[in-house]
Amino acid sequence: MPNNEKTLILVKPDGVQRGLVGDILSRFEHKGLKLVALRMLQVTKNMAETHYGEHKGKPFYNGLLDFITAAPLVAMVVEGKSAVTVVRKMVGSTNPEDAAPGTIRHDFGMHTGRNLIHASDAPKSAEKEISLFFDIDQVVEWKKDMDYWVYE
């Protein structure tokens, strides 16, 4: 399959607390993306600092760390053709007020600071982020028979 990629998705603590994990996961599965890893975890401060390192020094950085470590989140890896781009479009703009109708952030979010979900922004960052949240043996390679009906 050309342009086959893996990407990381995090259902942040607000999405878990609001009981939206199933709704969010089902959107990616219904789109035709293949789930290859899934886990619930409590993010440590070290993990959060590594994951959000690019934002260090910004005014919202400490609040971001406090938020992402406040309660469990669900991490998943999905795979598919141009998965990074597809997932980012499905997630929507960071600010739910600006997100297009039909996106996860538009449909479920109310505020930028509680925008439910994280998705890798590029294939390179996806590789790095996946390795932060999953060991290599936790990402399962498998053949999804339905791919025949999703991709030409």
HELIX and SHEET records of a PDB file:
HELIX    1   1 PRO A   13  GLN A   17  1                                   5    
HELIX    2   2 VAL A   21  LYS A   31  1                                  11    
HELIX    3   3 LYS A   45  HIS A   51  1                                   7    
HELIX    4   4 GLY A   53  HIS A   55  5                                   3    
HELIX    5   5 TYR A   61  ILE A   68  1                                   8    
HELIX    6   6 ALA A   83  VAL A   91  1                                   9    
HELIX    7   7 ILE A  104  PHE A  108  1                                   5    
HELIX    8   8 PRO A  123  PHE A  133  1                                  11    
HELIX    9   9 ILE A  136  GLN A  138  5                                   3    
HELIX   10  10 ASP A  147  VAL A  150  1                                   4    
SHEET    1   A 4 LYS A  34  LEU A  41  0                                        
SHEET    2   A 4 LEU A  73  LYS A  81 -1                                        
SHEET    3   A 4 ASN A   4  VAL A  11 -1                                        
SHEET    4   A 4 ILE A 117  ALA A 119 -1                                        
END                                                                             
